[in-house]
Structure formats: C-alpha cells, structure tokens
Amino acid sequence: MNLTRSLVNLSCMVLIFSIALAEEPGIYRLPAEAKDILVQMKSTVRHGSFGGDLIADLSADEVENLVHRGFQVEQLYASVFEQDAYFRSLPGFDDFHTYEEIRDDFYSYAASHPDIAVIEVLGYSVQNRELFAMKITDNPNLEEDEPELVFWGGIHGDEYTSAELPYLYMLYLCENYGIDPSVTQYVDNNEIWCIPMINPDGHEMGIRYNANWVDLNRDYGYQWDGWGSSSAPFSQIETRIVRQFCMENNITLSTTFHCSGDVLFYQWGYSPDATPDADVIYRVGDRYASLADYDFENSWEDYETHGELLDYLYGSHCGLCYTVETSSFSGSVPQTFARNQLGMNFFCRIAGEGLHGIVTDAQTGEPLWAAVWITGRAIPSYTDPELGDLHRLMLPGIYDLTVWANGYQPQSVNDVTVSFGSPCQFEVALQPGGGEYAFMVTSVNQEDPNNSYNNVTQPAWALGAPDGFPCSIGSNGFIVLDFGPGHEIMDGPGDDFTVTEAIFPRDPEPEGYRVYSGNAYTQNALIGTAIGTASFDLGPAGITSTRYLKIVDASGSNPDLRF
C-alpha cells in the first residue's frame, strides 16, 4: 500500500542552545529583544502582555547564557515556589477553589442535573488525581449528531483563574437550563464539555508544570520540538489522555484558558504563516475577542511555541481552538468570567452553523470514521468515529468536498453551499473497495536549518493516495502517521506497504529515511531504511502488524528547498 503523498526532506543541522529544565527554575523579566535567543534555548516564556517585556522561567545556565550575551535579566522570584507563595499570600486567594472542591461540585451538579449532565473520568494524573470532565447536553448518556465544544482549563497548574472559568460555565449552564431560553438552546443543540483541570497535580503543587516537571502545553505532538522539558510527543499521561479524548470526540470549537493578560490567541504557535482556514479562524476568534474586550493576536507573534494544544487540536483534527489569556487575580474572577461568558455563549450559538454531514457505509449503513477534504484547504476534517457525523465551521460560500475512508472509494460532493445562520447538510454513503493509506497525522516535527517554520508544506499532505503534493519532513524531522483502527498494516507474503517520494527538478536526487513501528506514542521498532520510493516488509523486523508508522529523515538534502 502507498503511504504518503511524498517525502522530500530538507537538511542542515539547527544550532540549539538546549538547557534542561531545572526542578525549581527562577522567574525573570527580560527585554523584548531577548526573544530570539529565548526561542533558540526553547525557554518557557509566559504568554501575555507585560509592558513589552518578557517573563520567563529560567535555569541558572540559561540566565548565565543571556547575561553573557549582554541582556539585562531581572530576577522576580528565585523559584516557581517562591512566586506561588507570594501569590497565595495575596488577599482573596482563598476564593480560588481547590482541586477537591471543584471535583466535588462537578459530581454534585451532575447528580442534581442528570437530565443534562454526566461526569466522565478521562484518566488519572501522574499523582493519581482524576482528570474529570462534565458533558452537558439534553441527552447526556447518548451520543447524538451535534457539534461538540470544549472549554479547557488548568493546563498550567499555577494559573488558577483558568480552572475557574470552565467551572463557572458549568454552574451557569446547569443552573439556567430550562429557565433562560438561550441557555436551554445551547444545551439542547450542542454537546458541551467543561474540563477544568488538565493538570490537577500542578494545581495542587502550585507550579506551572505537571508532577514530572514537564510543561504540558509543550508536550502535544503537532510540531513538537522538545520544549518545556518534554522528552517526546505525548510523553506525559495527561497529554495522552487529552489526545485520546480528541480521538473519540469530533471537536468543533474550543478554548484553552490561561493566565495572564487580556488576549485571545489563534494559530499558529510554531509559525507566523497563515493557517489553511485563516478566514474562519480569524472571523470567529475576532468576534469572541470583541465580546470579551480582549486583544486578538497571532500566538507566534507574541512568542513562538511548539507542542501546544492550540496547534495540535487544529493541525491534527481540524478543530477550531483558541488560547485565552485571562487575569490571574482572584478578586477579578467574577469580572473575568462575565467577559468570557459572552464569548463562550457565542461559541455555543454558532457551533451549529457551517458544514454538517453524515458519512456511512453504502452497503451496511454503518457510520464511518472518514476524512472530509475541502478543495483548497490543506487540513481535512474527520467525522465522529461513533456516529459518522461531521461539524465544521465555514464561512458562507460554495465548496467542493472529497470524502474518503480507508478501504472505501473516495466520493466527491460538489457545489455545497454554506449560508449564515443555518447548517449546510450533506450525506455520503461510501462504497467499499478503495485503497489503504495513512489517515491522520499523530505527531510531526518539520525541522529546518534556520527556523522551525521555514517548511511550507503541510503535514496532512502525507495522507491519502499519492497525488503530487509533497510533505517535506525537513532535516532531522519526522512524522508519525495513523492508519486508523481496523486498518492496521498486516504482515503478509512479500512487501506490506510503500513509502512514495515525490521528485522535483530542484531536488532530483532521492533521499534517505528510516521507518519505525510502534504505538501512538513510542515508535522504536525499526522496520527498515531506504532512499527514495521503497516498499517494506514487516516480517524481517519481527512485526506482525502496526497501526502507526514513524518516518524519520536520514539524508541531509538541500536546506533551502521550497515547493
């Protein structure tokens, strides 16, 4: 079977001053001119507005490096614990809820509102605390053909307000359902998830990081690059839990709440380039920002980051996701919630607009986990794996679609008209008999000699049948591809799959790479190495089947190659 549309690799090593995160980094203020070297060092810089300066968590070695380069470095706190002790000493800190208080209230409200609310334990943290979520909808124990919205909080443990906002929105929805007609409509027409603490251990310890001292918002797989002491994409149990949730739920809209500042950020965090869906991302985000009276900015413009949930949810799943930086002080929580409630309500109000469809098997009528490509958009949407329903916000217009699932013939749907105010419905029944190809990007790092965003090819171009659109993984880069459940590559007679490389006049020489097998998070079983288009047999590597393939650059080609 063919694997990718192409693999044309860039080369040249990137010089990185990489310093391992100390267990108790200090917190420092630096001038904006230090941004480039902080990016090179992959330092933890806190998003938001600080009078033009940067606030960073730095080790002693990082501070020495910066001072040696002539930057003025002002220590604000000797350690993250010192900062948290000061924060806890401020009047009103006790108004913030503990992990146990929020958890208990979630369970209490689910018990008292069983007609619209149910608790799901998504998994457990490093220190065995629940990552709990509340699903709020009119039939909470059923999976329905509805848009799904997620309000995430507590990614960074010491950003306490971020956990309060999903908590308060849960209270607002439960207490006003059946009373406020707008709230009733939000709940009846959507599946709304409130997830207040992705990082409960950090919340209880009073630190940004999880209990393993990893910044969870640098640990996701899309354009991961080892920031925040992350040793590998999805190295932490908490980010793996979030990934599994995203795999099981077709998320239409979401926000990740952080502190501090009054800013709404949009993709990308790793690159200044526009996203394939910049029109709708900007229109929707700008409206939220206006309602909340926030600035609206590109995340990269504030500070380059890699491995954020913001980029992963959109880049791998095509779910619209925004980062909201809020006030960090307890006394401002009611006002902060009032501002964001307007934006959250707006999300609930518009989630039912855009492109909506159902994809099924033409012979059995069973729903399919399918990819839906929109002509001119480089990232596909995916149907819900349980119901086969798709919900993707699009601006009014006429679109051409290609619907495809592994083992089925692709089908075109042309001249689909999207209007304001109501969903555009379509139904597709796919005929069995098509090929088997890479279906989803699990993680990727498109390395580049000078900066991590110089690679202009899209990772999703590695999906589906070869068609001349190249995905360049760059020098020392990699990509992990998912074939989907039930479509694992099986060892059989002869070769089992093929990696297809696109050859271009500017780079006519075939290039080298290695192919590995494993699960979604660890791919360390070498299947083989090759140069250019090549076929591989699982048998000699002792592998009987694999759902995931990791392709790693091993060539060292022209570092300036563009397509």
C-alpha positions as CSV (number, residue, x, y, z in Angstrom):
1,M,0.0,0.0,0.0
2,N,1.2,3.5,-0.6
3,L,1.9,5.5,2.5
4,T,2.4,9.2,1.7
5,R,1.9,11.7,-0.9
6,S,5.6,12.4,-0.8
7,L,8.6,12.8,1.4
8,V,11.1,15.3,0.2
9,N,13.5,16.2,3.0
10,L,15.3,19.4,4.0
11,S,18.7,19.3,5.6
12,C,21.3,21.1,7.7
13,M,21.5,20.9,11.5
14,V,19.8,23.5,13.7
15,L,22.1,25.0,16.3
16,I,20.1,25.0,19.5
17,F,21.2,26.0,23.0
18,S,19.1,23.5,24.8
19,I,19.2,23.6,28.5
20,A,17.3,21.0,30.6
21,L,14.7,22.5,32.9
22,A,15.8,22.6,36.5
23,E,13.3,21.4,39.0
24,E,12.9,24.9,40.5
25,P,13.6,27.4,37.8
26,G,13.6,31.1,38.7
27,I,11.2,33.6,37.2
28,Y,12.8,36.6,35.4
29,R,11.9,39.7,33.4
30,L,13.7,40.3,30.2
31,P,13.6,42.9,27.4
32,A,11.6,42.0,24.2
33,E,14.9,42.0,22.3
34,A,15.8,38.7,24.1
35,K,13.0,36.8,22.3
36,D,15.1,35.2,19.6
37,I,17.7,33.7,21.9
38,L,14.9,32.5,24.3
39,V,13.4,30.7,21.3
40,Q,16.7,29.2,20.4
41,M,17.0,27.9,24.0
42,K,13.4,26.7,23.9
43,S,12.9,28.6,27.2
44,T,9.5,28.8,28.9
45,V,8.1,32.2,28.3
46,R,4.7,33.1,29.6
47,H,2.2,34.5,27.1
48,G,0.5,37.8,27.7
49,S,1.2,41.5,27.9
50,F,3.9,42.6,30.4
51,G,4.5,46.2,29.3
52,G,6.6,45.0,26.3
53,D,8.9,42.8,28.4
54,L,9.1,39.0,28.6
55,I,8.5,36.9,31.7
56,A,10.4,33.6,31.6
57,D,11.1,30.5,33.7
58,L,14.9,30.2,33.5
59,S,17.5,27.8,34.9
60,A,20.8,29.2,36.2
61,D,22.6,28.1,33.0
62,E,20.0,29.9,30.9
63,V,20.4,33.1,32.9
64,E,24.2,32.9,32.5
65,N,23.9,32.4,28.8
66,L,21.6,35.5,28.5
67,V,23.8,37.7,30.7
68,H,26.9,36.6,28.6
69,R,25.1,37.8,25.5
70,G,24.5,41.2,27.1
71,F,20.8,41.1,28.0
72,Q,19.5,42.6,31.2
73,V,17.9,39.9,33.3
74,E,15.9,40.9,36.3
75,Q,15.0,38.2,38.8
76,L,11.4,38.4,40.0
77,Y,11.3,35.2,42.1
78,A,14.1,32.8,43.0
79,S,11.8,29.8,42.2
80,V,8.3,29.0,41.0
81,F,7.5,28.0,44.6
82,E,8.5,31.5,45.8
83,Q,6.2,33.0,43.2
84,D,3.3,30.8,44.3
85,A,3.9,31.6,48.0
86,Y,3.7,35.3,47.2
87,F,0.5,34.7,45.1
88,R,-1.1,32.7,47.9
89,S,-0.3,35.5,50.4
90,L,-2.5,38.0,48.5
91,P,-5.9,38.9,49.8
92,G,-8.6,36.8,48.4
93,F,-6.5,33.8,47.3
94,D,-8.7,31.5,49.3
95,D,-11.5,32.4,46.9
96,F,-9.9,30.1,44.4
97,H,-11.2,26.6,44.6
98,T,-9.1,23.6,45.4
99,Y,-9.0,20.5,43.1
100,E,-11.2,18.6,45.6
101,E,-13.7,21.4,45.8
102,I,-14.1,21.7,42.0
103,R,-14.2,17.9,41.6
104,D,-16.9,17.5,44.3
105,D,-19.0,20.3,42.8
106,F,-18.8,18.7,39.4
107,Y,-20.0,15.4,40.8
108,S,-22.7,17.2,42.9
109,Y,-24.1,19.1,39.9
110,A,-24.1,16.0,37.7
111,A,-26.1,14.2,40.3
112,S,-28.6,17.0,40.7
113,H,-28.9,17.6,36.9
114,P,-29.0,14.1,35.5
115,D,-31.2,15.2,32.6
116,I,-28.4,17.3,31.1
117,A,-25.1,16.4,32.8
118,V,-22.8,13.4,33.2
119,I,-19.3,13.1,34.6
120,E,-16.7,11.2,32.7
121,V,-13.3,10.4,34.2
122,L,-10.9,10.7,31.3
123,G,-8.0,9.2,33.2
124,Y,-5.6,9.9,36.0
125,S,-2.7,12.2,36.5
126,V,0.9,11.3,37.5
127,Q,-0.1,11.5,41.2
128,N,-3.3,9.6,40.5
129,R,-5.8,12.5,40.5
130,E,-8.8,12.3,38.3
131,L,-8.9,14.2,35.0
132,F,-12.7,14.7,35.1
133,A,-15.0,16.3,32.6
134,M,-18.7,17.1,32.5
135,K,-20.6,16.6,29.3
136,I,-23.6,18.9,29.2
137,T,-26.3,18.2,26.7
138,D,-30.0,17.4,26.6
139,N,-29.4,13.6,26.3
140,P,-26.0,13.2,28.2
141,N,-26.0,9.4,28.1
142,L,-26.4,9.2,24.4
143,E,-24.1,10.1,21.5
144,E,-26.0,12.5,19.2
145,D,-25.5,14.2,15.9
146,E,-24.4,17.5,17.5
147,P,-21.5,19.9,17.4
148,E,-19.0,19.4,20.3
149,L,-17.5,22.3,22.2
150,V,-14.8,22.0,24.8
151,F,-13.7,24.6,27.4
152,W,-10.3,23.5,28.8
153,G,-8.7,24.9,32.0
154,G,-5.8,24.3,34.4
155,I,-3.3,23.3,31.8
156,H,-0.7,25.2,33.8
157,G,-1.2,24.4,37.4
158,D,-0.4,27.8,38.9
159,E,-2.8,29.7,36.5
160,Y,-5.7,29.4,39.0
161,T,-8.3,31.5,37.2
162,S,-8.0,29.2,34.1
163,A,-9.6,26.4,36.2
164,E,-12.4,28.7,37.5
165,L,-13.8,29.6,34.1
166,P,-14.9,26.1,32.9
167,Y,-16.1,25.5,36.5
168,L,-18.2,28.7,36.5
169,Y,-19.6,28.0,33.0
170,M,-20.7,24.5,34.2
171,L,-22.6,26.2,37.0
172,Y,-24.1,28.7,34.7
173,L,-25.4,26.1,32.2
174,C,-26.7,23.8,34.9
175,E,-28.4,26.5,36.9
176,N,-30.0,28.3,33.9
177,Y,-31.2,25.3,31.8
178,G,-34.9,25.4,31.4
179,I,-35.0,28.9,32.8
180,D,-33.0,31.0,30.3
181,P,-34.2,30.2,26.8
182,S,-30.7,30.9,25.3
183,V,-29.0,28.5,27.7
184,T,-31.6,25.9,27.0
185,Q,-31.0,26.2,23.3
186,Y,-27.2,26.0,23.8
187,V,-27.6,22.7,25.8
188,D,-30.2,21.2,23.6
189,N,-28.3,21.8,20.3
190,N,-24.8,21.1,21.4
191,E,-22.6,18.7,23.3
192,I,-20.7,21.0,25.7
193,W,-17.6,19.7,27.6
194,C,-16.3,21.6,30.7
195,I,-12.8,20.3,31.7
196,P,-11.4,22.5,34.4
197,M,-8.1,20.8,35.2
198,I,-5.9,19.0,32.7
199,N,-3.1,19.4,35.2
200,P,-4.5,18.8,38.7
201,D,-1.1,17.9,40.2
202,G,0.4,21.2,39.2
203,H,-2.7,23.0,40.5
204,E,-2.2,21.4,44.0
205,M,1.6,21.9,43.9
206,G,1.3,25.5,42.8
207,I,3.5,25.1,39.8
208,R,3.1,25.6,36.0
209,Y,4.3,22.1,35.3
210,N,2.9,18.6,36.0
211,A,4.3,16.3,38.7
212,N,7.1,15.2,36.3
213,W,8.1,18.9,35.8
214,V,7.0,18.9,32.2
215,D,5.1,21.8,30.7
216,L,2.1,20.0,29.4
217,N,1.4,22.8,26.8
218,R,4.7,21.9,25.1
219,D,4.1,18.1,25.1
220,Y,1.5,17.7,22.3
221,G,2.6,16.1,19.0
222,Y,1.9,18.7,16.3
223,Q,5.2,20.4,15.5
224,W,6.6,19.1,18.8
225,D,10.3,20.1,19.3
226,G,11.3,19.2,22.9
227,W,10.2,22.5,24.6
228,G,9.2,22.6,28.3
229,S,11.3,19.5,29.2
230,S,9.2,17.3,27.0
231,S,11.2,14.3,26.1
232,A,8.9,13.1,23.3
233,P,5.5,13.9,21.8
234,F,2.8,13.0,24.3
235,S,5.4,12.0,26.9
236,Q,3.1,12.7,29.8
237,I,0.0,10.8,30.9
238,E,-2.1,14.0,31.0
239,T,-1.5,14.9,27.3
240,R,-2.1,11.3,26.3
241,I,-5.5,11.5,28.0
242,V,-6.3,14.7,26.1
243,R,-5.2,13.1,22.8
244,Q,-7.5,10.1,23.4
245,F,-10.4,12.4,24.2
246,C,-9.8,14.3,20.9
247,M,-9.7,11.0,19.0
248,E,-13.0,10.0,20.4
249,N,-14.8,13.3,20.0
250,N,-15.3,15.4,16.9
251,I,-14.5,18.8,18.4
252,T,-15.9,21.8,16.5
253,L,-14.9,24.7,18.8
254,S,-12.8,25.0,21.9
255,T,-10.8,27.4,24.1
256,T,-7.9,26.7,26.4
257,F,-7.8,29.2,29.3
258,H,-4.5,30.5,30.7
259,C,-3.2,33.4,32.8
260,S,-2.3,36.2,32.5
261,G,-3.3,39.0,30.2
262,D,-6.4,40.1,28.3
263,V,-5.6,38.4,25.0
264,L,-7.1,35.8,22.7
265,F,-4.5,33.9,20.6
266,Y,-5.0,32.0,17.4
267,Q,-2.8,29.6,15.4
268,W,-0.1,29.0,14.8
269,G,2.1,29.0,17.9
270,Y,5.0,27.5,16.0
271,S,4.8,29.6,12.8
272,P,3.9,33.0,11.5
273,D,2.3,31.5,8.4
274,A,-1.5,31.7,7.9
275,T,-3.5,28.6,8.6
276,P,-5.4,26.9,5.8
277,D,-8.6,28.1,7.5
278,A,-7.4,31.6,8.4
279,D,-10.7,33.2,7.2
280,V,-13.0,31.3,9.6
281,I,-10.4,31.2,12.4
282,Y,-10.0,34.9,12.3
283,R,-13.7,35.7,11.9
284,V,-14.8,33.5,14.8
285,G,-11.9,34.5,17.1
286,D,-12.2,38.2,16.5
287,R,-15.8,38.1,17.5
288,Y,-15.0,36.3,20.8
289,A,-12.2,38.8,21.5
290,S,-14.6,41.7,20.8
291,L,-17.2,40.3,23.1
292,A,-14.7,39.8,25.9
293,D,-12.9,43.1,25.2
294,Y,-9.6,41.3,24.6
295,D,-6.8,41.9,22.1
296,F,-6.8,39.4,19.3
297,E,-3.3,38.2,18.2
298,N,-1.5,35.5,16.4
299,S,0.2,33.3,19.0
300,W,3.6,33.2,17.2
301,E,3.7,37.0,17.2
302,D,3.6,37.0,21.0
303,Y,6.1,34.2,21.4
304,E,7.0,31.1,19.3
305,T,6.0,27.8,20.9
306,H,6.0,24.2,19.9
307,G,3.8,21.3,21.1
308,E,0.8,23.4,22.2
309,L,-2.8,22.1,22.4
310,L,-3.8,25.1,20.3
311,D,-1.8,23.8,17.3
312,Y,-2.4,20.1,17.9
313,L,-6.2,20.2,18.0
314,Y,-6.4,22.2,14.8
315,G,-3.4,20.7,12.9
316,S,-4.2,17.0,13.6
317,H,-8.0,17.2,14.0
318,C,-9.1,20.4,12.3
319,G,-10.9,21.5,15.4
320,L,-11.0,25.3,15.9
321,C,-9.1,26.1,19.1
322,Y,-8.1,29.4,20.8
323,T,-5.9,30.3,23.7
324,V,-7.5,32.8,26.1
325,E,-5.1,34.7,28.5
326,T,-7.1,36.0,31.4
327,S,-6.5,37.9,34.6
328,S,-4.6,36.0,37.3
329,F,-6.0,37.6,40.4
330,S,-8.8,36.1,42.5
331,G,-10.6,39.4,43.0
332,S,-11.1,39.7,39.3
333,V,-12.6,36.2,38.7
334,P,-16.3,37.3,38.6
335,Q,-15.5,40.1,36.1
336,T,-13.2,37.8,34.0
337,F,-15.9,35.2,33.8
338,A,-18.5,37.7,32.9
339,R,-16.4,38.8,30.0
340,N,-15.6,35.3,28.8
341,Q,-19.1,34.1,29.3
342,L,-20.2,36.3,26.4
343,G,-17.6,34.6,24.1
344,M,-18.4,31.1,25.3
345,N,-22.1,31.8,24.7
346,F,-21.2,33.0,21.2
347,F,-19.4,29.7,20.5
348,C,-22.4,27.7,21.6
349,R,-24.7,29.9,19.5
350,I,-22.7,29.5,16.2
351,A,-21.4,25.9,16.5
352,G,-24.4,24.6,14.6
353,E,-23.6,26.7,11.5
354,G,-21.2,25.8,8.7
355,L,-20.8,22.4,7.2
356,H,-22.6,19.4,8.7
357,G,-22.8,15.9,7.3
358,I,-23.1,12.1,7.8
359,V,-20.8,9.5,6.3
360,T,-21.8,5.9,6.2
361,D,-21.0,2.5,4.5
362,A,-23.2,2.3,1.4
363,Q,-23.7,-1.5,1.9
364,T,-24.3,-1.7,5.6
365,G,-25.5,1.8,6.5
366,E,-23.0,1.8,9.4
367,P,-21.3,5.1,10.3
368,L,-17.7,5.6,9.2
369,W,-14.7,7.4,10.6
370,A,-13.9,9.4,7.5
371,A,-11.8,12.3,6.3
372,V,-13.5,15.2,4.6
373,W,-11.3,17.3,2.4
374,I,-12.4,20.7,1.2
375,T,-10.8,21.8,-2.1
376,G,-8.2,24.4,-1.4
377,R,-8.0,23.6,2.4
378,A,-4.9,21.6,3.4
379,I,-6.2,20.0,6.6
380,P,-9.1,17.5,6.5
381,S,-11.9,17.3,9.0
382,Y,-12.9,14.0,10.5
383,T,-16.3,12.5,11.2
384,D,-17.1,11.3,14.7
385,P,-16.0,7.7,14.9
386,E,-19.2,6.6,16.6
387,L,-21.9,8.3,14.6
388,G,-20.1,9.3,11.4
389,D,-21.2,12.9,11.8
390,L,-19.2,16.0,10.8
391,H,-19.5,19.6,12.1
392,R,-17.1,22.1,10.6
393,L,-17.5,25.9,10.8
394,M,-17.1,27.5,7.4
395,L,-17.8,31.0,6.2
396,P,-20.6,31.4,3.6
397,G,-19.6,30.2,0.2
398,I,-19.7,27.3,-2.2
399,Y,-17.4,24.4,-1.6
400,D,-16.3,21.2,-3.2
401,L,-15.6,18.2,-0.9
402,T,-13.9,14.9,-1.2
403,V,-14.9,12.3,1.3
404,W,-12.7,9.3,2.0
405,A,-12.2,6.4,4.4
406,N,-9.7,3.6,4.4
407,G,-10.9,0.7,2.4
408,Y,-13.6,2.8,0.6
409,Q,-13.8,4.5,-2.7
410,P,-13.4,8.3,-2.3
411,Q,-16.5,10.3,-3.3
412,S,-16.8,13.9,-4.5
413,V,-19.6,16.3,-3.3
414,N,-19.6,19.4,-5.4
415,D,-21.2,22.9,-5.0
416,V,-22.0,22.6,-1.4
417,T,-23.5,25.9,-0.3
418,V,-22.9,27.3,3.2
419,S,-25.0,30.2,4.4
420,F,-25.2,32.3,7.5
421,G,-27.4,31.2,10.3
422,S,-28.1,27.5,9.5
423,P,-26.1,24.4,8.8
424,C,-25.5,23.0,5.3
425,Q,-26.4,19.3,5.5
426,F,-24.9,16.6,3.3
427,E,-24.9,12.8,3.4
428,V,-22.4,10.5,1.8
429,A,-22.5,6.7,1.5
430,L,-19.1,5.4,0.6
431,Q,-18.7,2.2,-1.5
432,P,-16.2,-0.3,-0.2
433,G,-13.2,-1.3,-2.2
434,G,-10.7,1.6,-2.0
435,G,-7.1,1.6,-1.1
436,E,-5.4,1.8,2.4
437,Y,-3.4,4.9,3.2
438,A,-2.1,7.0,6.0
439,F,-5.3,8.6,7.6
440,M,-4.2,11.0,10.3
441,V,-1.1,12.9,11.5
442,T,-0.4,11.9,15.1
443,S,2.8,13.9,15.6
444,V,5.3,15.7,13.4
445,N,8.4,17.8,13.6
446,Q,9.4,19.5,10.3
447,E,12.9,20.6,11.2
448,D,14.6,23.5,9.3
449,P,18.2,24.8,9.4
450,N,17.3,28.4,10.4
451,N,13.8,28.3,11.9
452,S,11.1,25.8,12.6
453,Y,8.5,27.4,10.4
454,N,10.5,27.7,7.1
455,N,9.0,24.5,5.9
456,V,5.9,25.5,4.0
457,T,4.5,22.1,3.1
458,Q,1.5,20.8,5.2
459,P,1.9,17.6,7.2
460,A,-1.6,16.5,6.1
461,W,-0.3,16.3,2.5
462,A,1.2,13.0,3.6
463,L,-2.3,11.5,3.9
464,G,-4.2,9.6,1.3
465,A,-3.2,8.3,-2.1
466,P,-0.1,9.8,-3.7
467,D,-1.1,12.9,-5.7
468,G,2.0,15.0,-6.2
469,F,1.5,17.2,-3.1
470,P,4.7,16.8,-1.0
471,C,5.0,16.7,2.7
472,S,8.6,17.6,3.5
473,I,9.7,16.5,6.9
474,G,12.9,18.5,6.7
475,S,16.4,17.9,8.0
476,N,16.2,15.6,11.1
477,G,12.4,15.9,11.0
478,F,9.9,13.1,11.5
479,I,6.2,12.4,11.0
480,V,4.0,9.8,12.7
481,L,1.1,8.6,10.7
482,D,-2.0,6.7,11.8
483,F,-3.9,4.3,9.6
484,G,-6.8,4.0,12.0
485,P,-8.4,1.2,14.0
486,G,-9.3,-1.8,11.8
487,H,-6.8,-0.7,9.1
488,E,-3.6,-1.8,10.6
489,I,-0.8,-2.9,8.2
490,M,-0.5,-6.6,8.5
491,D,2.5,-8.8,7.7
492,G,1.8,-10.9,4.7
493,P,3.6,-12.5,1.8
494,G,6.1,-10.1,0.2
495,D,6.2,-6.4,0.9
496,D,3.4,-4.8,3.1
497,F,3.5,-1.1,2.4
498,T,5.2,1.5,0.2
499,V,6.6,4.9,1.0
500,T,6.3,7.2,-2.0
501,E,8.7,10.1,-2.5
502,A,7.9,13.0,-4.9
503,I,10.9,14.0,-7.0
504,F,11.2,17.6,-8.2
505,P,13.5,19.3,-10.7
506,R,15.1,21.4,-8.0
507,D,15.9,18.4,-5.9
508,P,16.1,15.4,-8.3
509,E,18.1,13.1,-6.0
510,P,16.2,10.5,-3.9
511,E,16.7,10.9,-0.2
512,G,17.2,8.7,2.7
513,Y,14.9,7.9,5.6
514,R,14.2,5.4,8.3
515,V,10.8,3.8,9.1
516,Y,9.7,2.7,12.5
517,S,6.7,0.9,14.0
518,G,5.1,1.2,17.4
519,N,2.1,2.6,19.2
520,A,0.8,6.2,19.0
521,Y,3.4,7.4,21.5
522,T,6.5,5.3,21.1
523,Q,7.8,4.1,17.7
524,N,11.1,2.4,18.3
525,A,10.9,-0.8,16.3
526,L,13.0,-0.2,13.1
527,I,11.3,-1.7,10.1
528,G,14.0,-0.6,7.6
529,T,15.9,2.2,5.9
530,A,15.6,3.3,2.3
531,I,16.4,6.0,-0.3
532,G,13.5,7.3,-2.4
533,T,10.3,5.4,-3.1
534,A,10.6,2.0,-1.5
535,S,8.5,-0.9,-0.3
536,F,8.9,-2.6,3.1
537,D,8.1,-6.0,4.7
538,L,7.2,-6.1,8.4
539,G,8.3,-9.7,8.8
540,P,12.1,-9.4,8.9
541,A,11.7,-6.8,11.7
542,G,9.6,-9.3,13.7
543,I,6.5,-7.2,13.4
544,T,3.1,-8.8,12.7
545,S,1.0,-5.7,12.4
546,T,1.2,-1.9,13.0
547,R,-1.3,0.9,13.1
548,Y,1.4,3.7,13.3
549,L,4.4,4.4,11.2
550,K,7.1,6.9,12.0
551,I,9.2,8.2,9.1
552,V,12.5,9.9,10.1
553,D,14.8,11.9,7.9
554,A,18.2,10.4,7.4
555,S,19.5,12.2,4.3
556,G,20.7,15.7,4.6
557,S,19.5,17.4,1.4
558,N,19.3,21.0,0.2
559,P,18.3,23.1,3.3
560,D,16.8,25.9,1.3
561,L,14.5,23.8,-0.8
562,R,10.9,25.2,-1.2
563,F,7.9,24.0,-3.1
